[in-house]
Amino acid sequence: MPRRIEPFAPGSLVLLRRKAGLTQAQLGAAVGVSARQIASYEQGAHAPSPRRLRLMARALKTSAHELAGVPAGEESLADLRRFAGLDRVDVVPLLDAALPAELGRVTEWKLQALETGRAVTAWSSGEALQEVIPALAKIYRVPVRTVRRSWFRSFPEQGHLLRAPRTPGTPGRQQGQRRAGSGAWEELTQRQRGYLVACFREDQQAESRAGESRAAGRDPGQAAKWRRIPFTVRADPAFTGYTRVQERLRAEGWHDAGAGATLHALARRGLLRVSEDEVEVFPLGFVPRVVVEMTRAGRACARAGLGERSAGRTRGDLLSEWLWTALVKVAEAGGAGLAEDALWGRAKFYLGTGYRPGGTLSRGFIDCLPDEGDGRQEGVYRWVVTAAGRDHIRHHAADYRELYPDIAADAAVERVTDN
Protein backbone atom coordinates (compact mmCIF):
# COMPACT_ATOMS: atom_id res chain seq x y z
CA MET A 1 0.00 0.00 0.00
CA PRO A 2 1.35 3.48 -0.80
CA ARG A 3 2.17 5.72 2.13
CA ARG A 4 -0.42 8.35 3.05
CA ILE A 5 0.16 11.84 1.68
CA GLU A 6 0.20 13.26 5.24
CA PRO A 7 1.83 10.63 7.46
CA PHE A 8 1.95 10.92 11.22
CA ALA A 9 3.26 8.57 13.91
CA PRO A 10 1.02 8.86 17.01
CA GLY A 11 3.20 6.46 18.99
CA SER A 12 6.24 8.66 18.44
CA LEU A 13 4.33 11.69 19.69
CA VAL A 14 3.41 9.92 22.94
CA LEU A 15 6.98 8.78 23.59
CA LEU A 16 8.54 12.14 22.69
CA ARG A 17 6.07 14.09 24.82
CA ARG A 18 6.76 11.90 27.84
CA LYS A 19 10.49 12.09 27.23
CA ALA A 20 10.21 15.90 27.19
CA GLY A 21 8.30 15.78 30.50
CA LEU A 22 5.25 17.59 29.11
CA THR A 23 1.58 16.95 29.77
CA GLN A 24 -0.94 17.03 26.95
CA ALA A 25 -2.11 20.41 28.19
CA GLN A 26 1.42 21.85 28.25
CA LEU A 27 2.16 20.61 24.74
CA GLY A 28 -1.20 21.91 23.56
CA ALA A 29 -0.41 25.35 24.95
CA ALA A 30 2.92 25.40 23.06
CA VAL A 31 1.21 24.38 19.83
CA GLY A 32 -1.92 26.49 20.25
CA VAL A 33 -4.47 23.67 20.61
CA SER A 34 -6.33 22.06 23.47
CA ALA A 35 -5.19 19.06 25.47
CA ARG A 36 -8.09 17.20 23.91
CA GLN A 37 -6.67 17.88 20.44
CA ILE A 38 -3.26 16.55 21.50
CA ALA A 39 -5.01 13.42 22.77
CA SER A 40 -6.69 13.12 19.37
CA TYR A 41 -3.29 13.28 17.67
CA GLU A 42 -1.88 10.65 20.03
CA GLN A 43 -4.81 8.32 19.34
CA GLY A 44 -4.27 8.64 15.59
CA ALA A 45 -7.72 10.14 15.03
CA HIS A 46 -6.29 13.28 13.42
CA ALA A 47 -2.99 14.47 11.97
CA PRO A 48 -1.66 17.96 12.77
CA SER A 49 -1.54 20.66 10.14
CA PRO A 50 1.91 21.53 8.71
CA ARG A 51 2.19 24.60 10.95
CA ARG A 52 1.22 22.67 14.08
CA LEU A 53 3.52 19.81 13.15
CA ARG A 54 6.43 22.24 12.96
CA LEU A 55 5.49 23.90 16.28
CA MET A 56 5.13 20.49 17.92
CA ALA A 57 8.57 19.39 16.73
CA ARG A 58 10.06 22.61 18.10
CA ALA A 59 8.34 22.19 21.48
CA LEU A 60 9.54 18.57 21.77
CA LYS A 61 13.06 19.45 20.53
CA THR A 62 12.82 16.90 17.75
CA SER A 63 12.27 16.88 13.98
CA ALA A 64 9.10 16.75 11.95
CA HIS A 65 10.59 13.63 10.33
CA GLU A 66 10.47 11.77 13.64
CA LEU A 67 6.95 12.91 14.48
CA ALA A 68 5.75 11.87 11.03
CA GLY A 69 7.64 8.57 11.03
CA VAL A 70 9.41 9.45 7.77
CA PRO A 71 13.16 8.68 7.62
CA ALA A 72 15.39 11.47 6.33
CA GLY A 73 16.06 10.87 2.65
CA GLU A 74 12.66 9.24 2.02
CA GLU A 75 10.50 12.36 2.03
CA SER A 76 7.82 12.82 -0.59
CA LEU A 77 7.22 16.25 -2.12
CA ALA A 78 4.23 16.63 0.23
CA ASP A 79 6.44 15.74 3.21
CA LEU A 80 8.94 18.47 2.33
CA ARG A 81 6.16 21.03 2.28
CA ARG A 82 4.62 19.82 5.54
CA PHE A 83 7.97 19.65 7.32
CA ALA A 84 8.54 23.28 6.30
CA GLY A 85 5.27 24.14 8.09
CA LEU A 86 3.50 25.22 4.90
CA ASP A 87 0.08 24.53 3.40
CA ARG A 88 -0.31 24.48 -0.38
CA VAL A 89 -2.00 27.87 -0.25
CA ASP A 90 1.18 29.23 1.40
CA VAL A 91 3.44 27.82 -1.30
CA VAL A 92 1.46 29.03 -4.34
CA PRO A 93 2.38 32.78 -4.20
CA LEU A 94 5.98 32.06 -3.22
CA LEU A 95 6.52 29.61 -6.08
CA ASP A 96 4.61 31.79 -8.54
CA ALA A 97 6.91 34.73 -7.76
CA ALA A 98 10.03 32.58 -8.13
CA LEU A 99 9.23 31.01 -11.52
CA PRO A 100 9.43 32.69 -14.94
CA ALA A 101 6.11 33.59 -16.55
CA GLU A 102 6.59 31.14 -19.44
CA LEU A 103 6.10 28.22 -17.03
CA GLY A 104 2.53 29.35 -16.39
CA ARG A 105 0.70 30.36 -13.23
CA VAL A 106 1.22 28.28 -10.13
CA THR A 107 -2.03 26.92 -8.70
CA GLU A 108 -2.99 24.68 -5.80
CA TRP A 109 -4.13 22.13 -8.37
CA LYS A 110 -0.62 21.91 -9.82
CA LEU A 111 0.93 21.40 -6.41
CA GLN A 112 -1.67 18.79 -5.53
CA ALA A 113 -0.97 17.00 -8.80
CA LEU A 114 2.76 16.89 -8.07
CA GLU A 115 2.22 15.61 -4.55
CA THR A 116 -0.07 12.82 -5.73
CA GLY A 117 2.25 11.62 -8.50
CA ARG A 118 0.58 13.27 -11.49
CA ALA A 119 2.99 15.07 -13.81
CA VAL A 120 2.33 18.73 -14.65
CA THR A 121 2.88 19.14 -18.40
CA ALA A 122 4.34 22.65 -18.09
CA TRP A 123 6.89 21.33 -15.58
CA SER A 124 7.97 18.19 -17.44
CA SER A 125 11.00 19.42 -19.36
CA GLY A 126 14.62 19.64 -18.29
CA GLU A 127 14.53 23.42 -18.54
CA ALA A 128 11.42 23.65 -16.35
CA LEU A 129 12.88 21.34 -13.70
CA GLN A 130 15.98 23.54 -13.51
CA GLU A 131 13.66 26.33 -12.40
CA VAL A 132 11.02 24.54 -10.32
CA ILE A 133 13.23 22.29 -8.19
CA PRO A 134 15.65 25.00 -6.91
CA ALA A 135 12.67 27.27 -6.23
CA LEU A 136 10.96 24.60 -4.11
CA ALA A 137 14.25 23.92 -2.30
CA LYS A 138 14.51 27.58 -1.35
CA ILE A 139 10.89 27.73 -0.17
CA TYR A 140 11.18 24.50 1.84
CA ARG A 141 14.66 25.44 3.13
CA VAL A 142 16.27 22.18 2.11
CA PRO A 143 19.15 21.35 -0.27
CA VAL A 144 18.30 21.16 -3.97
CA ARG A 145 19.38 17.51 -4.03
CA THR A 146 16.70 16.72 -1.42
CA VAL A 147 13.91 18.07 -3.64
CA ARG A 148 15.47 16.38 -6.68
CA ARG A 149 15.38 13.00 -4.96
CA SER A 150 11.79 13.46 -3.80
CA TRP A 151 10.80 14.53 -7.31
CA PHE A 152 12.45 11.47 -8.83
CA ARG A 153 10.69 9.26 -6.28
CA SER A 154 7.37 10.58 -7.66
CA PHE A 155 8.41 10.71 -11.33
CA PRO A 156 11.11 8.07 -12.04
CA GLU A 157 10.51 8.41 -15.78
CA GLN A 158 11.97 11.93 -15.56
CA GLY A 159 15.29 10.70 -14.18
CA HIS A 160 17.22 11.66 -17.30
CA LEU A 161 15.85 15.20 -17.08
CA LEU A 162 17.06 15.57 -13.51
CA ARG A 163 20.64 14.84 -14.54
CA ALA A 164 20.95 18.00 -16.60
CA PRO A 165 24.21 18.35 -18.58
CA ARG A 166 26.72 20.94 -17.49
CA THR A 167 26.46 24.30 -19.24
CA PRO A 168 29.16 24.61 -21.94
CA GLY A 169 32.07 26.72 -20.75
CA THR A 170 31.28 26.15 -17.06
CA PRO A 171 34.11 24.39 -15.20
CA GLY A 172 33.06 20.90 -14.12
CA ARG A 173 33.65 19.50 -10.66
CA GLN A 174 36.68 17.51 -11.79
CA GLN A 175 38.21 20.49 -13.57
CA GLY A 176 37.78 22.55 -10.41
CA GLN A 177 39.34 19.77 -8.36
CA ARG A 178 42.35 19.63 -10.70
CA ARG A 179 42.90 23.38 -10.29
CA ALA A 180 42.63 23.14 -6.50
CA GLY A 181 44.83 20.04 -6.51
CA SER A 182 47.53 21.79 -8.49
CA GLY A 183 47.63 24.65 -6.00
CA ALA A 184 47.79 22.26 -3.04
CA TRP A 185 50.63 20.29 -4.68
CA GLU A 186 52.76 23.43 -5.01
CA GLU A 187 52.49 24.04 -1.26
CA LEU A 188 53.83 20.59 -0.29
CA THR A 189 57.42 19.78 0.58
CA GLN A 190 59.22 17.07 -1.38
CA ARG A 191 58.84 14.70 1.54
CA GLN A 192 55.10 15.34 1.81
CA ARG A 193 54.72 14.80 -1.93
CA GLY A 194 56.52 11.46 -1.66
CA TYR A 195 54.21 10.29 1.12
CA LEU A 196 51.08 11.50 -0.70
CA VAL A 197 52.06 9.71 -3.92
CA ALA A 198 52.83 6.46 -2.08
CA CYS A 199 49.40 6.53 -0.42
CA PHE A 200 47.77 7.50 -3.71
CA ARG A 201 49.30 4.53 -5.54
CA GLU A 202 47.97 2.12 -2.93
CA ASP A 203 44.58 3.84 -3.04
CA GLN A 204 44.43 3.34 -6.81
CA GLN A 205 45.42 -0.31 -6.43
CA ALA A 206 42.53 -0.77 -3.99
CA GLU A 207 40.18 0.97 -6.43
CA SER A 208 41.34 -1.29 -9.23
CA ARG A 209 40.73 -4.42 -7.13
CA ALA A 210 37.25 -3.16 -6.24
CA GLY A 211 36.50 -2.56 -9.93
CA GLU A 212 37.59 -6.09 -10.79
CA SER A 213 35.28 -7.46 -8.11
CA ARG A 214 32.32 -5.50 -9.49
CA ALA A 215 33.05 -6.67 -13.02
CA ALA A 216 33.04 -10.25 -11.74
CA GLY A 217 29.68 -9.74 -10.06
CA ARG A 218 31.06 -9.59 -6.53
CA ASP A 219 30.32 -6.81 -4.10
CA PRO A 220 33.62 -5.24 -2.93
CA GLY A 221 31.87 -3.57 -0.02
CA GLN A 222 31.75 0.08 0.87
CA ALA A 223 34.53 2.32 -0.43
CA ALA A 224 34.93 3.71 3.09
CA LYS A 225 36.28 0.29 4.06
CA TRP A 226 38.41 -0.79 1.09
CA ARG A 227 39.97 2.66 0.73
CA ARG A 228 41.40 2.40 4.27
CA ILE A 229 45.10 1.67 3.70
CA PRO A 230 47.30 0.18 6.44
CA PHE A 231 50.28 2.49 6.89
CA THR A 232 52.16 0.94 9.77
CA VAL A 233 51.74 -1.64 12.52
CA ARG A 234 53.12 -0.44 15.85
CA ALA A 235 55.23 -3.51 16.53
CA ASP A 236 58.64 -4.92 15.71
CA PRO A 237 58.92 -5.33 11.89
CA ALA A 238 60.53 -8.70 12.58
CA PHE A 239 57.03 -9.90 13.45
CA THR A 240 54.88 -7.70 11.20
CA GLY A 241 57.02 -6.87 8.19
CA TYR A 242 56.35 -3.63 6.31
CA THR A 243 53.08 -2.50 4.77
CA ARG A 244 52.86 -1.88 1.03
CA VAL A 245 52.94 1.89 1.60
CA GLN A 246 56.07 1.56 3.69
CA GLU A 247 57.70 -0.60 1.02
CA ARG A 248 57.01 2.13 -1.55
CA LEU A 249 58.46 4.78 0.75
CA ARG A 250 61.54 2.64 1.48
CA ALA A 251 62.14 2.21 -2.25
CA GLU A 252 62.05 6.01 -2.69
CA GLY A 253 64.21 6.68 0.37
CA TRP A 254 61.49 8.47 2.36
CA HIS A 255 60.81 5.89 5.09
CA ASP A 256 62.15 7.04 8.48
CA ALA A 257 61.07 7.99 12.00
CA GLY A 258 59.39 11.23 10.88
CA ALA A 259 56.42 9.47 9.24
CA GLY A 260 53.88 10.55 11.87
CA ALA A 261 54.59 14.26 11.51
CA THR A 262 54.37 14.03 7.72
CA LEU A 263 51.08 12.15 7.77
CA HIS A 264 49.50 14.63 10.15
CA ALA A 265 50.73 17.55 8.04
CA LEU A 266 48.90 16.03 5.06
CA ALA A 267 45.85 15.40 7.24
CA ARG A 268 45.76 19.05 8.34
CA ARG A 269 45.62 20.06 4.69
CA GLY A 270 42.63 17.74 4.15
CA LEU A 271 44.53 15.43 1.80
CA LEU A 272 44.51 12.35 4.05
CA ARG A 273 42.52 11.01 6.96
CA VAL A 274 44.61 9.28 9.62
CA SER A 275 43.15 6.89 12.19
CA GLU A 276 44.11 3.89 14.30
CA ASP A 277 42.67 0.44 14.82
CA GLU A 278 44.03 -2.89 16.02
CA VAL A 279 45.26 -5.94 14.20
CA GLU A 280 46.17 -9.35 15.56
CA VAL A 281 49.84 -10.30 15.16
CA PHE A 282 51.12 -13.71 16.24
CA PRO A 283 52.56 -14.13 18.86
CA LEU A 284 52.06 -10.55 20.11
CA GLY A 285 48.25 -10.52 20.16
CA PHE A 286 46.39 -7.34 19.20
CA VAL A 287 48.63 -4.36 18.45
CA PRO A 288 47.83 -0.79 17.26
CA ARG A 289 47.85 -0.07 13.54
CA VAL A 290 47.89 3.31 11.76
CA VAL A 291 45.49 3.53 8.81
CA VAL A 292 45.32 6.28 6.16
CA GLU A 293 42.55 7.12 3.72
CA MET A 294 42.92 9.41 0.72
CA THR A 295 40.34 12.20 0.53
CA ARG A 296 38.92 13.39 -2.78
CA ALA A 297 41.08 16.50 -2.44
CA GLY A 298 44.11 14.29 -1.80
CA ARG A 299 43.53 12.25 -4.95
CA ALA A 300 43.05 15.44 -6.97
CA CYS A 301 46.29 16.86 -5.52
CA ALA A 302 48.29 13.70 -6.32
CA ARG A 303 46.89 13.54 -9.87
CA ALA A 304 47.72 17.20 -10.43
CA GLY A 305 51.28 16.67 -9.26
CA LEU A 306 51.73 13.53 -11.36
CA GLY A 307 49.98 14.97 -14.41
CA GLU A 308 47.43 12.13 -14.43
CA ARG A 309 43.71 12.11 -15.09
CA SER A 310 41.06 10.01 -13.39
CA ALA A 311 40.80 6.82 -15.45
CA GLY A 312 37.66 6.60 -17.52
CA ARG A 313 36.32 9.96 -16.35
CA THR A 314 37.51 12.48 -18.87
CA ARG A 315 33.96 13.80 -19.28
CA GLY A 316 31.40 14.06 -16.52
CA ASP A 317 28.51 13.14 -18.85
CA LEU A 318 30.15 9.91 -20.10
CA LEU A 319 30.08 6.49 -18.48
CA SER A 320 33.03 4.55 -17.17
CA GLU A 321 34.20 1.60 -19.25
CA TRP A 322 32.39 -1.06 -17.24
CA LEU A 323 29.10 0.88 -17.26
CA TRP A 324 29.33 1.51 -21.01
CA THR A 325 29.93 -2.21 -21.53
CA ALA A 326 26.78 -3.01 -19.53
CA LEU A 327 24.66 -0.46 -21.42
CA VAL A 328 25.87 -1.85 -24.76
CA LYS A 329 24.97 -5.36 -23.60
CA VAL A 330 21.37 -4.33 -22.86
CA ALA A 331 21.07 -2.30 -26.08
CA GLU A 332 22.28 -5.24 -28.20
CA ALA A 333 19.35 -7.30 -26.89
CA GLY A 334 16.99 -4.90 -28.65
CA GLY A 335 13.27 -4.72 -27.98
CA ALA A 336 13.14 -8.28 -26.65
CA GLY A 337 15.26 -7.19 -23.73
CA LEU A 338 18.03 -8.88 -21.77
CA ALA A 339 17.23 -11.58 -19.22
CA GLU A 340 17.19 -10.15 -15.70
CA ASP A 341 19.96 -12.42 -14.44
CA ALA A 342 22.17 -11.73 -17.48
CA LEU A 343 23.13 -8.33 -16.10
CA TRP A 344 25.26 -9.08 -13.08
CA GLY A 345 27.27 -6.90 -10.79
CA ARG A 346 26.32 -3.41 -9.65
CA ALA A 347 25.97 -1.82 -13.08
CA LYS A 348 22.18 -2.15 -12.84
CA PHE A 349 22.18 0.16 -9.79
CA TYR A 350 24.18 2.85 -11.60
CA LEU A 351 22.31 2.60 -14.92
CA GLY A 352 18.80 1.56 -13.87
CA THR A 353 15.75 3.64 -13.11
CA GLY A 354 15.84 4.29 -9.39
CA TYR A 355 18.43 4.91 -6.70
CA ARG A 356 21.79 3.28 -6.38
CA PRO A 357 23.14 2.18 -2.99
CA GLY A 358 23.68 5.17 -0.76
CA GLY A 359 20.60 6.97 -2.06
CA THR A 360 22.21 8.69 -5.04
CA LEU A 361 20.05 9.21 -8.11
CA SER A 362 20.79 6.66 -10.84
CA ARG A 363 20.96 7.51 -14.54
CA GLY A 364 17.71 5.91 -15.68
CA PHE A 365 19.28 4.50 -18.87
CA ILE A 366 17.81 1.00 -18.43
CA ASP A 367 14.78 -0.48 -16.71
CA CYS A 368 13.70 -3.98 -15.66
CA LEU A 369 10.20 -4.67 -17.00
CA PRO A 370 7.89 -7.71 -17.12
CA ASP A 371 8.42 -9.98 -20.12
CA GLU A 372 5.69 -9.16 -22.63
CA GLY A 373 6.87 -11.39 -25.48
CA ASP A 374 4.93 -14.23 -27.13
CA GLY A 375 6.29 -16.73 -24.64
CA ARG A 376 5.48 -14.53 -21.68
CA GLN A 377 5.97 -16.13 -18.28
CA GLU A 378 4.54 -14.82 -15.04
CA GLY A 379 7.21 -13.21 -12.84
CA VAL A 380 9.85 -13.03 -15.60
CA TYR A 381 11.54 -9.65 -16.07
CA ARG A 382 13.93 -8.35 -18.71
CA TRP A 383 16.27 -5.35 -18.99
CA VAL A 384 15.49 -2.82 -21.73
CA VAL A 385 17.01 0.52 -22.70
CA THR A 386 14.86 3.52 -21.77
CA ALA A 387 14.27 6.62 -23.90
CA ALA A 388 16.99 8.39 -21.89
CA GLY A 389 19.39 5.50 -22.56
CA ARG A 390 18.69 5.55 -26.30
CA ASP A 391 19.29 9.30 -26.44
CA HIS A 392 22.57 8.88 -24.56
CA ILE A 393 23.81 6.19 -26.94
CA ARG A 394 22.83 8.19 -30.04
CA HIS A 395 24.46 11.40 -28.82
CA HIS A 396 27.69 9.89 -27.49
CA ALA A 397 28.37 6.87 -29.69
CA ALA A 398 31.30 8.64 -31.39
CA ASP A 399 32.72 9.75 -28.02
CA TYR A 400 32.68 6.20 -26.71
CA ARG A 401 34.17 4.82 -29.92
CA GLU A 402 37.16 7.09 -29.34
CA LEU A 403 37.30 6.59 -25.57
CA TYR A 404 36.87 2.78 -25.51
CA PRO A 405 37.91 1.51 -28.96
CA ASP A 406 38.07 -2.11 -27.75
CA ILE A 407 34.35 -2.23 -26.94
CA ALA A 408 32.36 -3.29 -30.02
CA ALA A 409 29.20 -1.20 -29.85
CA ASP A 410 28.16 -0.90 -33.52
CA ALA A 411 25.33 -3.44 -33.18
CA ALA A 412 23.97 -1.66 -30.10
CA VAL A 413 24.09 1.73 -31.78
CA GLU A 414 22.38 0.33 -34.88
CA ARG A 415 19.55 -1.17 -32.85
CA VAL A 416 19.02 2.08 -30.97
CA THR A 417 19.09 4.12 -34.17
CA ASP A 418 16.50 1.85 -35.80
CA ASN A 419 14.00 2.38 -32.94
N, C-alpha and C positions, 0 to 999 in steps of 0.2 A: 504494500500500500504506500502511495506517496505521502511524504510528510506534509502536515497541515501548513497552510500559508503563514499562520500566526502561531507558532509553537510556544508552549509554556510548560514548565516542569513544576507542578505544585509541590511535589516532594522536596525539591531543592529549596523552594521558598520557605517551607517549614523548618528545615534543617538550618538554613542560613539565618533565619530570624532568631531561632533559639541560640545559635552560636553567637550572634551579635548581642544577646541578652535583652531583646526587645519584646514587648507584648504586642498583640495585634493592634491595640489602640495606639501605642507609641509609633509603630510603623505606619499606621494609617494617618496619623497626624503629620508625619514627615512626607507622606506621599500626597496628602490632601484628600483622603477618603476615610470612610468610617471603618471601625474595627470589623463590622459585619461584612464590609466589602473585602477586606483582607481575608477574612474567613472564607469568603466565596472563592477567592483566588486559590487559597490553600486546599480547598475541596475540589478544585478543577472545574467548578461550575462556570467560571468566567476567566478570560485572559485579560490582563491589563492593557490599556492603550499604550502606544509607543512612548508617549510623554511620561506616563506613570511607571512604565517599565524602567525607563532611564532613571527616574527619581528613586525608585525602589532599589535599583542596583547601587546608586550613590549612598543611600541610607544604610545599606547592608555592607558597604565597602567591598562590593564584588562587581562582576561584569554582567551585562545583559545576556551574554552568551551562556553563563552558568545558570541564570534564572530561566532562560528559555530552553536549556538542555541542548544547545547547538554547539558542537565543538568548533573552535576557531579554525578557519580554513574550509568549513563546510557550509558557510552561510549562503542562503539564497539571496536574490536581489531584494525580496521583501524583508528578509532578516536584516540586511544592511540598513534599510530605511528605518525599520523599527528600532534597531539598536542605536541609531542616531537620534531617537526620540521624535521622529517626524511622521505625520500622516501624509497620505498622498496629496491632500489639498495644500500642505505646506511645501511640498517639493515642486509642484507645478510652476509657480511663479519664479522660483529660483532657477530651475532648469530651463525655463523658457527664456529667461534673461541671459543665460550662459551660452545658448546655442545660436548659431547663425540662422537667419530667417529662412534660408532655402531648405532647411530641414523640417519646416512646418511648425505650426503651433503645438505646444506641449499641452496635453489634456490628461485628466485623470484616467480616461479610458485607455490612453496609450500606456500609462504606467501600470495600470491593472493588467493590461495584456502582457506586458513584459514579465510581470511578477507571477503570472499564471502560465508562462511558457508559450505564449502566442507571439510570433514575430511581428514587429511593426515594420511595414514595408519601407517607410521613409528612413528607418534606422537599420537597414539590412545591407549596407554597403561598407566596404573598408573605410572609405572617407568619413561616412557618418559615425562609425564606431570610434574613430579617432577623435571625434568631438564629444559624443555622448558619454563615453566611459570616463574620460578625465573629469568631465563636468559632474557626473554623479559621485566620483571619488572625492571631489572637493566639497560637495554638499554633505556627503555622509562622513567626511573627515576620516577617510581610510586611504591606504595606498592604492594607486591605480591598478596594481596587479591583483588586489583583492577583488575589485569590481570586475576585472577581466575574467578572473576564475569563476566568479558567480555567474557572470553572463554566459560563459562557455558551458557551465553546468546546465543552464536552461536551454541553450542553443548550440549543441555540439556540432551541428552542421556548419556553423559559422567559424569553426576553429581556424581555418586558413585565413579568414579575414582579420582575426585577432592578432595574427603574427605578421603585422604589417612590415613591408621591407623598409630598410633604412633609406632616408632621403639622400639622393645623390649629392656628393660633396660634403656630407656630414661625417665627421670621423666616427668610425665604429668603436665598440668597446675594446676590441683587441688592438686597434691602432692607438687608442688612447693609452692602453696598458703598455704598449711598446715604447711610447714616448716617455711615460713615467718610469718605466724600467730602465731606459737608457740614462735618465738623469740620476736614478738611484745607483746605477753601476759606477758612474763617474765619482761618486762620493765614497766608494769602498776602498779600503787598502788592498794591496796585493794579497795579503794573507786572507782577508775576509772574502775576496773574490774566489780564492782557491777553495775555501771551505764551502762557499755557496755552490760552486760548480760541482764539487764532489757530491753534495746532497742532492743537487738537481739531477745528476746522472742516475743516482739510485732511484730517485722519484720517477724518472722516465722509464727505468727498467720495471718498476712496480706497475706503472700504467700500461706498459706493453704486455706484461703477464696478465693483467686484468682484462685487457682487450682480447687476448687469446682465449681466455676462459669464456668470455661472452660469445665469441665466434663459435666455440665448441658447444654452446648451449648450457654452460655452467655459470652459476651465479658467483661472481668473485666477492660478493659482499659489499658493504658500504665503503666508499672511497675514504671516509674518515678513518677506517681501520687499516686498509692496505696501503695507504699513503704514509702511515706511521713507520719511520725508518729507524731501526736500532743504530745508535751512534757509538755507544760504548757500554760495556758491562763493568761495573765497579768491582772488579776482582782481578786476581793475578792472571795475566794473559796466558800463563802456562796451563791454566785450567779452561779458560774461556776462548782463547785465540783472539783475533781481531775481527771486528765487523767489516762488512764490505766497504762502508764509507771510510773507515780507518785505513783499510788497505789502499784505497785510492789516494788518500792523503799521504800515506807513507811513500807511495810511488812518486808523488810530486814533491816530496821533501817538506811537507807542511805539518806532519804529525808530531806534536810535542806536548809538553805539559800545559801550554796556554790555550788548550782547546775550549775550556769552559768560558773564558772571557770572550773569545771570538764568537762562539755560538750565541751568547747573550747579547753581544753587540749587534749581530744580525737579527736577533729576536726583537730588540728595541726598535729597529728600523721597520719591523713588520714583515720581514722577509722569511722568517722561520718561526715556528712555534716549538718551544723546548719543554719537555715534560719528563717525568720519571715514572717507571713502574718496576715490577720485580720479575725476575726470570729464575727458574730453577737450574742450578749448575751442580752437577755431581763432582765431587762429594761435599760441596760447600753448602748445599741447600739453596734457599731463596736469597738472591743478592740484588741490589739496586741496579737498574739499567736506565741510561739516558736515551730518550727517544726524540727525534726531530721530525717535523712535518713541514714541507714547503707550503707557503701560502701562495695565493694566486699572484700577489705582487712579487713574491720571490721568484716564481717561475718566469714571470715577465722580465724581471731584472736579469736573470741568468741568460735567458734567450737573447735579450738586447746585447749583453756583453759578448756572447758567443756568435752573434749574427745569425741566429737560427729562428725559424718560424715554427709555430705550433703545427705538428704534422696533421695534414688532412683538414686544416681549418683556415685556408687562405681567404675564404669568403664567408661571412657570417650567414648568408642565405643558402649556402650549399651544404650538402650532407657529408658526413665522414664516409670513408670507403666502405666500411661494413654496413652502414645504413643504406648507402646507394645500392650495394649488392642486394640487400633484402628487398628494396623497392623494385628493382629490376626483376627480381624473382617473381614477385606478385604480378607485376605488369605483364610478364611473359605468359602468365596463365590466362590472360584475356578475360572475357566476360564470364567464362565458366568459373573463374576464381581458383584460388590455391587452397588445398586442403588445410584445415585449421592446424593440424599437427605438423605440417610441412614447413612452417615458419617457426624455427626454434630460436632460443636465446631471447635477449631482451629487446631486440629490434622492434618487436610489435608494440612495446610500451613507448618507444620514442617516435614511431611512425603512425601509430593507430589513432583513432578518434577517441579522445579521453585524456586522462592524466597519467603521466608516468610516475614511477615510485618517487616519493618525496613531494608529490603534489604539484609538480611543474606541468604546465600546459603542453600537451603533445602536439605534433604537427598536423594530424588529421589527414595524412596522405593515403592511409589504407583503413579499411573497416572490415570487421568480421560479421558476416551476414548469414542468415539461414540459407541452406542450399535450396534453390528454386528450380533446379534443372529437371529434365524428364524423369530421371531416376531419383527423385527427391526422397530423402529419408528423414524421418522425424528426429530432431536433435542434432542434425549434422550442419556444421557451419563452415564457411569458406571465406578466405581473405580476398578482397577485391580492392582495386585502386579507386579512390574517391575522385570527385571533380577537382578538388584541390591538388591531389596527387598527379592527375593527368596534366593539369596546367603546369605544375612544377617540372615534370619530365619534358614537356614540349618546350618550355622557355629555357631550360638549362641543359638540354641534351648535349649541345656543343661544348659547354663548359666542362661537363663530366667526361666527355670524350678526351679532352685535353688533360684533365686532372687525373683521371684513372684510365689510361689507355688499355690496360690489361683486362678491364671488365667489358665483356661483349654485351652491349645493350641495344644493338640495332633492332633486334626482334621486338624488344619491349617498346622502343620508341615507335616502331611501325604500328604495333597494335594500338597504342595510345592515339596515334595520329589518325588511324582509320575510324576511331569511335567519334 
